[in-house]
Amino acid sequence: MAKVFISDLVLRDGHQSLIATRMRTEDMLPICARLDSVGFWSLEAWGGATFDACVRFLREDPWDRLKKLRKALPNTRIQMLLRGQNLLGYRNYSDDVVRAFVKKSADNGVDVFRIFDAMNDLRNLRVSIEAVKASGKIAEGAISYTTSPVHNIPYFVNLAKEFEAMGCDTLAIKDMAGLLTPTTTAELVKAIAAVVKMPIHMHSHATSGLSAMCLLRAVENGATILDTCNSSFGEGASHTSTESMVAALAGTEYDTGLSLPLLQEITAYFRETRKKYWQFESEFTGVDTRVLVNQVPGGMISNLSNQLKEQGALNRMDEVLAEIPRVREDLGFPPLVTPTSQIVGTQAVLNVLTGERYKSVTTEVKNYLQGRYGKAPGEVNAQVRSIAIGDAEVISCRPADFLEDEMDKLLGEIEGIAKSEEDLLTYAMFPELARTFLQERAAGTLKPEQLLPAGSNLSCGPFYAPNEFNVSLHGETYHIHISGSGHPGEEQRSFFVSVDGVPEELIVEALSEIEVFGGTGGVVSGGSAKTKESSGKSSGGKRPRPTRQGHVTTAMPGAIVDVLVEIGKKVNAGDPVLVIEAMKMENEIQAPISGTVISVWVAKGDTVTPDEALMEIQPE
């Protein structure tokens, strides 16, 4: 019998796709005994965005999660997703860091390493594949599937042959956005099966509604391992339901041999568990055929929705989804998968929120355009490259060839705080996040983000303001909807509103200001903003509103990663003055005018929003 094997993704990609990677380890462990008894080929339980989410939101040690899952799943392979030279972060790491990370992952319980590169640049995969093989574990090379004028079946077949030549044990076709159609799946799998001896492992998100048909055609044409997800976290932006595929193949030559009643017991547990995470549910997790155009992967859409919601810009999701393909084309058609999905997606958000394409360019886009993530599949827009990096040289070698060994340097930076090599590697992935995490862990003050009781009002609190309301004036009631605002001017600012459905533009001139601070509802009256100066230190949240041309602002809420200038520093328009992290990407903020820095209202680590002035430059 040509038995088909199942890898279940409920412990990683399923909840990443539907609830922004928020499931906690404490909700995984109680069901592990049942999961372990099913007989899966593997359980994907680590890697991808789970490492980031553990540290950033859940305040869990991701290595501790891996160790606990390994103990709870003694009979099942644990699989992880590894981004080649990017590992689990958003940059290339030196070879010694890659080798150390793979070894520790293997030592702590990973059996199968699915290794991919966002650019399908195999130069970025060689070291990690070699490290997996040296650890005696399963190296699964993964093709990042996409569609574009430069991607076709011969292109992917050639990648498959190269993966086999590199020593991979299995081959994954990673359709991270659900772009495959049944006919193309059959052609692709058949063509690859004809030239490689490795087992073919099929991975396709259900976003477009086509994945179940694609999995069946894949099996009929030579795939022997399928990625599915327990239905409690399946379908839509996630994956074809495990139970459905098991039932579909039962009694055929491809019978999985898995117990449907046992799978349904697991489903009942996770359905109840999912209710705890209702606040992270997204409106964009059902079938959405727009993915066939925008190509946003399932693992990104719920995070993108959540991030736009936090910025009060969820109503602009359609604009962002329309902008993503344009940015992707400008960057030479990279497959959209971490980190390129974040690179393209964040730049698309900036283009939409700033109202001007590439007015602000993220650090990651600049690095991409310099070749620091690898070779772009297609031709890059020369004008965009010029805007982003000017005449800077574009590298043509393997990006990591420029990197010297980092482990000793990283140890020096975190010595006394890191208590193990695992801690050191966590710091390597996310330095600022990890430093805070490790310090709080040592102090016993780690606290996960709050899980709100069902029915809580997500829009309450000091960080939200109404953008639609009724105003009663002289006995008349007007319905007002604020759709946007213009950029801060010298003395006045425009707001775009509709009054009883009629679009209007309001010009607001600030004659005096009040400051709201501390979330306590208190206010401080003041005169003109011109009377407010700063010592140059962070003001603890008491920052003026941007009212003048020399005020430096951010297009998106985020955290200050670095302050690049001091008071008294002369800058030219366009010079970088701050670095902010927003949507997991770093973005340099440039000086809006030439002049001298006279006030700085932020410090490293501060959280900032678009309606605050972060520093002031006095024009020449």
N, C-alpha and C positions, 0 to 999 in steps of 0.2 A: 504493500500500500504506500502511496505517495503522501504520507502524513504531513500535515501542515502544523507548524508550531506557532504559539502565540506569545508575544511580549505585551504585558499589560502596563499602561502608562499612568494609572490612577495616582500613583505616589509622586509623579513629577509633572509631565506635560499636561495631564488632564486638568489639574487644579491651576497650573500656570496659565492655561488657555481660558479658563472660565472664572476664576476668582483671584487673578493677579498673583498667583504663587503664594497664597496666604495660609495654606493648611499647616498647622503646627504638628510637631513630632508627637505630642501627647495624644493627638487624634489619629495618628497612623498606627501606633504600637498595639492598641487593643485588637485590631483586626488582622494583625500580621500572621497569627497562627493559621487562620483560615486561608489567607493569601498563599501561605507557604505550602499548604496541602493541595492546592489546585493542580500543580504540575505545569506551570508556565515555563517557556524557554528562558525567560528572564522577566524581572520586574524592574522597570526604569524608576529609580528612586532618588537619584542624586544628579548633580551637575546642572547645566543650563542656568536658569535664573534662581534656582533654589538656594544656592550659596549666597548670592547677593541678598535675597529676601530674608534669609535667616539672620544675617548680620544687621541689615538695614531696618527691617520692620518687626520681625518676630523676636529679635534679641536672643537668638539661640546660637549655640556653637554648631556650625554645620558639620564639623568633624565628629562631634558628639552624636549628632543625628545619624551619621553613617555608622558609627560603632553600635548604636542601639538597634538600628535596622539589621545590621549584620547578625547580631545575636538573636534577633527575633525571627530571622528568615534563614535558618541553617541549611535548608534544602533547596533554596532557590538562588539562581544567579542574580546578583544586583548589577544593574546596568547604569552607566552614567553617560551624559552628553558632555563632550570635551571639544572646545573650540580651537584645537590645534595649538599654534603658537600663542593664541590669545588666552588659552586655558579657560578660566571662568570670569576673566575680567574684560576690559574693553580696550586693551592695548597689546602689543606684542611683548612677550617676556623673553629674557635671555635663556639660552639652552639649559643652563644649570638649574634655573627655576623650573623649567618644563620637566626636566628629568626628576627633580625632587618631588614635584607635585604629583606626577604619575606614580612614583614609587610609594608615597605616603597614601595615596588613594587606594592603591592595590593592597598595601599592608593593612589598611583599615576596613577593607571589605568589598571593594569594587572588583567584579569579575569580568565585565564586558565594558570596554571603552568604545563608544561610538565617537569617532573623530572626524570632524569636518572643518572646512575653511570657508568663510563667507564668500570668498572670491573664487573658490575652487582652484586656488593656487597651491598646487601640491608641494611646492617648496616649503610652505608653512606647516606641513603635516609630517614631514620626514622624521624629525626628532621625537615627536610624541608617539608615533607608531613604533619606532625603535625602542623607546622606553617601555611601552606596553609589552612588547615581545620579550624584552629583557626581564620583565617581572613575571613572565609565564602566564599572562592573562590573555583574553581574547581581544584582538585588535579588529575593530569593525570600521573600515573606511566608509565614509558617507559622501555621496554626491549631493550637493545642494541643487535641487531641481528648480529651474525657473524657465520662463519663456521670454524671448526677446529676439531681435533681428540677428543676434550673434550666437544664440543657443539652439542646437538641434540634436537629433538622435546620434549622428556620428560623433559630435562633440562629447556627449555623455558616455558613449561606448568607449571612446579613447580614454576617458578618465577611469572607467572601470578596469581596463587593462593595466593602466599605470598603478592603480591601487593594488592589484594582484601582484604586480612586479615588486611592489614595496613590501610585500610579505603579509598583507592583511588576511585575516582568517575568514571574515564574512564581508559582504558588501551591502550597505544600506542605500536605497533610493529615498532620499529625504525630501519629500514634497511638503515643505513646511507651511505653505499657504493654501494648499488644496487646489493646485492649478492643473493637475493631470486630468485628462478625460479618459474614459474607458478604452477608446481606440488607441490613443497615444500610449497608455499604459501597456497595452498588449504589445505594441510595436517595440517599445523601449525595453521591456523585460525580455522579450524574445531575442532581441538583438544582443543584449548583454549576456544572456544565458548561453548564447552560441559561441562566445569568445572567452568566458572565464569559467573556472571550476568552483569558485567560492559559492557558498549558499547566498541567495539573494534575499534580503530583508526589506520588506516594503513598509514605508511610513508615509501616510497621507492624511492631512487634516480634512475634516468634513465640512469646512466652511462653505464650499460651493455646492454642497449637496451631492457630490459625485463619488465620494471616497469608497463607499461600500461596493459600488460597481467596479471601481478601479482595483480594489483588493481582489475581487473575484477574478477579474481578467489577469491580474498579476499571477495568481495561483495557477490559472490555466496555462500560463505561458512560462512557468519555471520558477516563480518565487516560492520559497518554502518556509519563510518566517514572516509573520504579519504583526504590525503594531496595531493594537486596538486599546480601547479604554473602557473600563467598567462604566455602564450606562449612567451611573450616578453623576459622573463627570465626563460623559461622552457626548458625541454629536456636536453640531454647530461648529464653533471655532476649535473644538477639541477633535476627537477621533471617532471613527466608527465604533459602535457599541460592541464590547467583547461578547456579551451574551448573544447578540444578533448574529455575529459572524460564526460563533460556535454552532448556533442552531442552523444557519444556512449551509454549513459544511457537513453537518451530522449525516451519517449514512451514505456519504459519498466517498470516493477514493481519497479525498482530502480531509477526512474526518479528523478533528483535533483531539478527540478522546477526552475532552474536558467536561466536567460535570456542570450542567446548566443549573440544577437546584443549588449547588454550592456557590456558584457565581451570584445567584439571586440573593442568597443570604448576605454575601458581601455587599451587594447593591443596597440592601435595606439598611445596613450600617452606615454606609457613606451618604445615603440620601438624608438621613437624620443629621449626620455630622455637618453636611453642607449648610444646613439652616443657620449654624452659628456664624457663618461668614457672609451673611446676606448683604452687608454693607459694601462688599467688594464685587457683588454681581454687576455685570455690565449689560447695557442695552444692545451690545454688539456681539453677542455670543451665539446667535442663531444662524440659520442658513442665510448667506449673503453673497449673491453671485457677483457683486461688485468686486470681490476679491480677484476675479479673473482679469480685472483691469488694474486695480491698485496694488495687488499682490501682497497685501499686509498679512504676515504670517499669523497663525492662530495664537501662538504664544505672545504676540505683541499687541493684539487688538484690545484685550481686556486691560492691559497695562496702559495703553495709549488713552483709552476711555477714562480710566481712573485718574491719570495725570491731567488730562484736560478738565475733568471735573474739579480737581483740586485748584486749578487755575481760574475757575469760573468761566471756562470757555468751551464747555461740552457742546454748546449750540453751534460751534464752528467745526465739528467733526467732519461734516461733508466737505467743507473747504479743504481741510487737511488731507482727507482721502483723495481728493481730486489733485492736490498738489504733489503728493508722494510720487506718482508715476513721472511727473515732470522733472522732479529732482533726480530721480533714478536715471532717467535718460541723460540728464546733464552730467551725471557721474559715470557714464559708460556702462549702464545696465548691470550693476552688481546684483546677484541674488539677494533677496531681502530675508536675511536671517542674522541673528546676533553675531557680530556687532553692527553689520551694515544696515540692518533694519532700524536700529536705534539711530545710527548716523543719518540715514536718509529721513526717517520719521521726525527726528528732532529738528532737522533743518527745514523740513516742510512746515512744522508748527511755527518756527521762527518766521518763515516767509509769510505765513498767514497772519500771525499776531502783530508783526511789525508793519504790515501793510505794504512792504516793499521787498521784492525777492533779493535775497543775499545782502540786504542792508547789514545784517549781523550774520557772521559765519562762525559756526562752532569750531573749536580747536580740532575736533575729530575729523570734520570735513577737510580742514586744511591738511591734516596729516594724511588723510586718504588721497588727496590730490597730489601730495608729494610722493606717493607710492609707498607709504609707510605701513599700509595694510596688505600690500601685494599688488599684482598687476590687474588693472581694470579689464574686464572682459571685452568691452567695446571702447569706442573713441570718446574721450572726455570733451565736454564743451569748453573750448579754449577761452571764451570770454569769462565763464564762471571761474576757471582756474586762475585767470589773471586777477579777477576781483579778490579771490581768496588768498593766493600766495604770491602774486606778482611774478617776478622773474626767478623765483627760487628753483633750485635744481630738483628735478624729478628723479628719484633713484630707480634703478633697474634691476638691482640684485635682490636676493632674499632679504627682506627688511631686518630680520633678526641678526644678519651678518654684521650690522653696525653696533650690536649690543654686546657689551662686555659682561662677564659673569656678575651676577647681582646678589647672590645669597649672603656673602660676607658684608656687603654694604647695607643690605636690608637688616641684617642682624644688629649692626651698629646703630641703626636708627631706632630700633625697637627693643634694644637690650634692656633688661630689667622689667620689661612689661610682658614680652612674649615668654611663656613658660615652657614651650615645646616647639618642635619644628612645625607642627600643625599650626600653632599660633603665628609663627613667622610667615607661613605660606598664606594664611588669612590676611595678614598685613600686606603681603605682596600683591594680593588681588585688589584690596580696597584700603589704601594706607590711612586716610583720615577716618573713615568709618571704623576700621579695625582698631585703631589706637583708642578711640573713645570706647568701643565695645570692650576691649581687653581691660581698660582702666576701670570701667563700671563693673565688669565681671569680678575683678579683684576686690572691689569695694562692696560687692554684694548688692549693687543698686540697679542691675539690669531689669528693665520693665518692658514687656512687649507692648505694641500699640493696642489700644483699647478695642475690644469687641463690644459693639453697642448692642443693647437689648433690642429684640425685634420690635419694630414699630417706632423706633427713635427717629427724630427729625434730623436728617443729615445736614440740613441747610441752616440750622440754628447756630448761634454762637457769635463771637465778636469778629470773626474773620469773613463774614458774609454781609453783603448789602443788597437791598432789593434792586432789581433792574426792570421790574414791571410793577406798577402800582396805580392807584387812583388818587387824584388830588382834587380836593374841594376848595373852590375859591369863589367868593361872592355868590354863594348859592348854586354854583354850577360845578358839576363833577366831570373831570377829564381823565381819560385812561392814558397813562404814559408808559411807553416802553423804550428803554435805552438800549440801542443796538450797538453803540460804539462811541469812541471818543477820538479826537484828533491828537496829534503830538503836542506836548507842552510848548507853548510859545513864550515870548519875553514877558508879556503881561496878561495874556488871555488864552483861553483854550476852547475848542469847539467840541460839542457833544451832539451825536446823531440820535434823534429820538423820533418816535411816532406819537402824535397826539390824536386820540380817537381814530387811529388808523392812517392819519395823514402824516407823511414823512416831513420832518423839520430839522433844521440845524440851529442849535443854540450856541451863541458865543458868550462865554462866561469870563468876566474879568474879576480876578480876586482882589478885593480891597483890604481884607483882613482874613486871618485864619484862626481856626481852633485846631488843637491836636488831641486826638483820642489816643490813650496810651494804656498799656498793661492789661487790656481786656477787662477792665473793671467798670467801664462805663463813664469814668471821669474824663473831664475835658479841661484844657487850659486855654484861656483866651489869649490872643496875641494880636499884635499889629501886623504890619507888612512883614512878609517873609524875609525881607532884606535885613531886618534887625536881628535875625537868628544866625549866630555863628557857632562854630564848633572848635573844640580843642584838638580835633583830629582823631579822637578816640571814638570807638563805637558808642552810640548814644543810647543803647539798651532799648531800642525800638522807638524812641522819640525822634523821628526823622521828619523833616518838612516835606510837604507835597512839592512835586516838581512844578515850578512856575516860571523858570527862566531858561534861556538857551544854554547856559553853562551848567545846568543841573544834569548830572549823569544818572541814567535810569536803566532798568533792566526790562526786557520785553516779556520775561516769564518769571514767576516766582521760583526761588531756588535758594541755595546756600552759597555764601562767599567762600571760595577756595583760596583766593590770594588777593591781596591788595598790592598793586604793582608800583604805586606812586605815593609820595608823602607830600604834606603841605609845603608849599614853596617850590615844588617841582614844576618846571616849564614843560608843556606838552604841545604837540601838534595835533590838529584834528585827524582822527583816525588812529592815533596811538593807543595801544591797549593800556587800560588803567586798572581794570579789575578782572578777575576770573571767577565765574559763577558756575555752579553745577545745577543743571535743571534737566529733568527727565533722564537722569543718569549720565548725561553728557556734559563735558566742560565747554564753556563758551566765554571767549574774551569779550569784554565790553570796552568799546573804544571811546575816546574823547570826542564829544560832539563838536567842539570848537578848539581852536588854538588859544593858549593862554597859560595862566599859572593856577595851580591847584591851591585854593584858599580854604577849603573845608573838606573833611572826610568824616562821614557819619557811620561808617561800617568798619568791621574788623573781621578777620578770618574766623569762619564758623557761624557768622550771623545769618539768620534767615531773612530774606528780603522779598518784597513784592513790587509789581510795576508802578504802584501809586506812591512810591517813596523816592525822594532824592537821595542818592547814595554818596555823592560827593559834589563839590561845586568847583568849576573852573572859571576864573575871571578872565574875560577876553583881553587880548593885547590892545 
